[in-house]
Amino acid sequence: MARLVAERGLQATFSYAGRVDNPKPQPLPTRTGGFGGPDGLARYIHDNAVTHVIDATHPFAAQMSWNAAKACEMTGARLAALTRPAWQPQTGDNWQSVPDIDVAIAALEGPPKRVMLALGRLHMDAFAAQPQHHYILRLVDQPEAPPALPSHTVTVARGPFDVANDTALFKAHAVDVVVCKNAGGTGAIAKLHAARALGLPVIMIDRPELPIRPECATPAEILEWVSDHPATDLGV
């Protein structure tokens, strides 16, 4: 996305949430950290004469998406979302769909298992409510403090991942069940192919409710949307 925007010559800023210690370099000016809710984002939009906002956050970053929608409503800035299509179960999958983290945790009641938590670090400590399991955690960065899980293994890796590596990872750690969010797209889908190949059950957390706004499936569609909705002194 950032590369295409830069190649188009648009004046733009790439904003990181601040939860990644070593963010990937971008061909655009970057900023890191929150804005201070919808009011803070509205001030940023106003102060920087932003005319278009592209919500390219993770599908589970619902609060940021709602803040962006409110800020754009307050300022009149145009808003569109770069949305990864949700994953759908395929033949051979064994999914248990759940609406949120709490229900995913409840679904793990029972005898001890080796659980692959492919969730990132934000919610992993909550799974201490099911302390009988051993948890395998794959994180982008090494956590500063040990997770609150009584029994766990941390692997540090940055995607995208391939099926061979995920299959090897699941075998090496004798994974019994995979817990993940329905992030969609291709960058993290390998774990689902690996789970299917190994016959592993998957606890799939459904996406939260998000605001209604124009949605584009690819960066090229986003650029087309920007072109179709021009503004004076374009800033993105």
C-alpha positions as CSV (number, residue, x, y, z in Angstrom):
1,M,0.0,0.0,0.0
2,A,2.7,2.5,1.1
3,R,4.8,1.7,-2.0
4,L,1.9,2.4,-4.4
5,V,1.0,5.6,-2.7
6,A,4.6,6.8,-2.8
7,E,4.9,5.9,-6.5
8,R,1.7,7.8,-7.2
9,G,3.4,10.9,-5.6
10,L,0.6,11.4,-3.1
11,Q,1.4,13.4,0.0
12,A,0.9,10.9,2.7
13,T,1.8,9.7,6.2
14,F,2.0,6.1,7.4
15,S,0.8,5.7,11.0
16,Y,1.9,2.8,13.2
17,A,-0.1,1.9,16.3
18,G,3.2,1.5,18.3
19,R,2.8,-2.1,19.3
20,V,5.7,-3.4,17.1
21,D,9.2,-2.8,18.4
22,N,10.9,-2.9,15.0
23,P,8.4,-1.7,12.4
24,K,9.1,-2.4,8.7
25,P,10.6,0.7,6.9
26,Q,8.2,2.5,4.7
27,P,8.7,4.7,1.6
28,L,6.6,7.4,3.2
29,P,6.9,9.6,6.3
30,T,5.9,7.7,9.4
31,R,4.5,8.4,12.8
32,T,4.0,6.0,15.7
33,G,1.5,5.9,18.6
34,G,-2.1,6.7,19.2
35,F,-3.9,10.0,18.5
36,G,-5.9,10.3,21.7
37,G,-9.3,9.0,20.6
38,P,-11.5,10.4,17.8
39,D,-11.1,14.0,19.1
40,G,-7.3,13.7,18.9
41,L,-7.4,12.1,15.5
42,A,-9.8,14.9,14.3
43,R,-7.3,17.5,15.6
44,Y,-4.5,15.7,13.6
45,I,-6.6,15.7,10.5
46,H,-7.4,19.4,10.9
47,D,-3.9,20.5,11.8
48,N,-2.3,18.5,8.9
49,A,-5.0,19.4,6.3
50,V,-5.7,15.7,5.7
51,T,-8.3,15.1,3.1
52,H,-8.4,11.3,2.9
53,V,-7.9,8.6,5.6
54,I,-7.2,5.0,4.6
55,D,-8.0,2.6,7.5
56,A,-5.6,-0.2,6.9
57,T,-5.6,-1.4,10.4
58,H,-5.9,-5.1,11.4
59,P,-9.6,-6.3,11.2
60,F,-9.6,-6.7,15.0
61,A,-8.4,-3.1,15.7
62,A,-12.0,-2.2,16.0
63,Q,-11.5,0.8,18.3
64,M,-9.2,2.5,15.9
65,S,-11.6,1.9,13.0
66,W,-14.5,3.4,15.0
67,N,-12.2,6.4,16.0
68,A,-11.3,6.9,12.4
69,A,-15.0,6.9,11.3
70,K,-15.9,9.4,14.0
71,A,-13.0,11.7,13.3
72,C,-13.7,11.7,9.6
73,E,-17.4,12.5,10.3
74,M,-16.3,15.4,12.5
75,T,-13.8,16.8,10.0
76,G,-15.4,15.9,6.6
77,A,-12.3,13.9,5.6
78,R,-13.0,11.1,3.2
79,L,-12.6,7.6,4.7
80,A,-12.1,4.2,3.1
81,A,-10.9,0.9,4.5
82,L,-8.4,-1.6,3.0
83,T,-10.1,-4.8,4.1
84,R,-8.8,-8.3,3.8
85,P,-11.5,-10.7,2.8
86,A,-12.3,-13.0,5.8
87,W,-11.2,-16.6,5.7
88,Q,-13.9,-19.2,5.0
89,P,-13.7,-22.8,6.1
90,Q,-12.7,-25.3,3.4
91,T,-13.3,-29.0,2.9
92,G,-11.3,-30.8,5.5
93,D,-11.3,-27.9,8.0
94,N,-12.4,-28.5,11.6
95,W,-13.3,-25.0,12.8
96,Q,-15.2,-23.9,15.9
97,S,-16.2,-20.3,15.3
98,V,-16.5,-18.2,18.4
99,P,-17.6,-14.5,18.7
100,D,-14.7,-13.2,20.9
101,I,-11.7,-13.9,23.1
102,D,-13.7,-14.8,26.2
103,V,-15.7,-17.5,24.3
104,A,-12.4,-18.8,22.8
105,I,-11.0,-19.2,26.3
106,A,-14.1,-21.0,27.5
107,A,-13.8,-23.3,24.5
108,L,-10.5,-24.6,25.9
109,E,-12.1,-26.1,29.0
110,G,-11.1,-29.7,29.5
111,P,-8.0,-31.9,29.8
112,P,-4.5,-30.5,29.2
113,K,-3.5,-29.8,25.5
114,R,-0.8,-28.1,23.6
115,V,-2.4,-25.0,22.2
116,M,-1.0,-22.8,19.4
117,L,-2.0,-19.2,20.2
118,A,-1.7,-17.3,16.9
119,L,-3.2,-14.1,18.3
120,G,-0.4,-11.7,18.9
121,R,0.5,-10.5,22.4
122,L,-2.4,-8.3,23.3
123,H,-4.7,-11.0,24.6
124,M,-2.4,-13.9,25.4
125,D,-2.3,-13.4,29.2
126,A,-6.1,-13.8,29.3
127,F,-5.6,-17.5,28.5
128,A,-4.2,-18.0,32.0
129,A,-7.8,-18.7,32.9
130,Q,-7.2,-22.1,31.4
131,P,-3.9,-22.9,33.1
132,Q,-3.9,-26.7,32.4
133,H,-2.7,-26.2,28.9
134,H,0.8,-25.6,27.4
135,Y,0.6,-22.6,25.1
136,I,2.8,-22.0,22.0
137,L,3.1,-18.3,21.3
138,R,4.3,-16.9,18.0
139,L,5.1,-13.2,18.3
140,V,6.7,-10.6,16.1
141,D,8.9,-9.4,18.9
142,Q,10.3,-11.0,22.1
143,P,8.0,-9.9,25.0
144,E,9.6,-7.5,27.5
145,A,8.1,-9.5,30.4
146,P,7.3,-13.2,30.5
147,P,3.7,-13.9,29.6
148,A,1.4,-14.7,32.5
149,L,0.7,-18.2,31.2
150,P,2.0,-20.8,33.6
151,S,3.3,-23.1,30.9
152,H,4.3,-21.7,27.5
153,T,6.9,-21.6,24.7
154,V,7.6,-18.4,22.8
155,T,8.7,-18.4,19.2
156,V,9.6,-15.1,17.5
157,A,9.0,-14.7,13.8
158,R,7.7,-12.2,11.4
159,G,5.3,-13.3,8.6
160,P,4.3,-13.9,5.9
161,F,4.6,-17.6,6.7
162,D,4.5,-20.6,4.4
163,V,2.7,-23.9,4.8
164,A,5.9,-26.0,5.1
165,N,7.2,-23.9,8.0
166,D,3.9,-23.8,9.9
167,T,3.5,-27.6,9.4
168,A,7.0,-28.1,10.8
169,L,6.2,-25.7,13.7
170,F,3.1,-27.6,14.6
171,K,4.8,-30.9,14.5
172,A,7.8,-29.8,16.4
173,H,5.6,-28.5,19.3
174,A,3.1,-31.4,19.1
175,V,0.3,-28.9,18.7
176,D,-3.2,-30.2,19.5
177,V,-5.4,-27.2,18.7
178,V,-4.9,-23.8,17.1
179,V,-6.5,-20.6,18.3
180,C,-6.6,-17.6,15.9
181,K,-8.5,-14.6,14.8
182,N,-10.1,-14.4,11.4
183,A,-7.6,-11.9,10.1
184,G,-8.2,-12.8,6.5
185,G,-5.8,-12.2,3.6
186,T,-2.9,-14.3,2.6
187,G,-0.1,-13.3,4.9
188,A,-1.2,-15.6,7.8
189,I,-3.3,-18.2,6.1
190,A,-0.5,-20.8,6.1
191,K,-1.4,-21.9,9.6
192,L,-4.9,-22.9,8.4
193,H,-3.5,-25.0,5.6
194,A,-1.1,-26.6,8.0
195,A,-3.9,-27.3,10.5
196,R,-6.0,-28.9,7.8
197,A,-3.2,-31.1,6.6
198,L,-2.5,-32.3,10.1
199,G,-6.2,-32.7,11.0
200,L,-6.0,-30.2,13.9
201,P,-9.1,-28.4,15.2
202,V,-9.1,-24.6,15.0
203,I,-10.9,-22.2,17.3
204,M,-11.6,-19.3,15.0
205,I,-12.5,-15.9,16.5
206,D,-14.9,-14.0,14.4
207,R,-14.3,-10.4,13.5
208,P,-15.8,-7.6,15.6
209,E,-18.5,-5.2,14.4
210,L,-16.9,-2.4,12.4
211,P,-18.3,0.9,11.1
212,I,-19.9,1.1,7.7
213,R,-17.5,2.8,5.2
214,P,-16.3,2.2,1.6
215,E,-14.2,-1.0,1.6
216,C,-11.5,-2.0,-0.9
217,A,-9.9,-5.4,-1.1
218,T,-6.5,-4.3,-2.7
219,P,-4.2,-1.3,-2.6
220,A,-4.9,-0.8,-6.3
221,E,-8.6,-0.4,-5.4
222,I,-7.7,2.1,-2.7
223,L,-5.8,4.3,-5.2
224,E,-8.8,4.1,-7.6
225,W,-11.0,5.2,-4.8
226,V,-8.7,8.2,-4.1
227,S,-8.7,9.1,-7.8
228,D,-12.5,8.9,-7.9
229,H,-12.8,11.2,-4.8
230,P,-10.3,14.0,-5.5
231,A,-9.6,16.9,-3.2
232,T,-7.6,20.1,-3.3
233,D,-4.1,19.9,-1.8
234,L,-4.4,16.1,-1.5
235,G,-3.0,14.6,1.6
236,V,-3.6,11.0,2.7
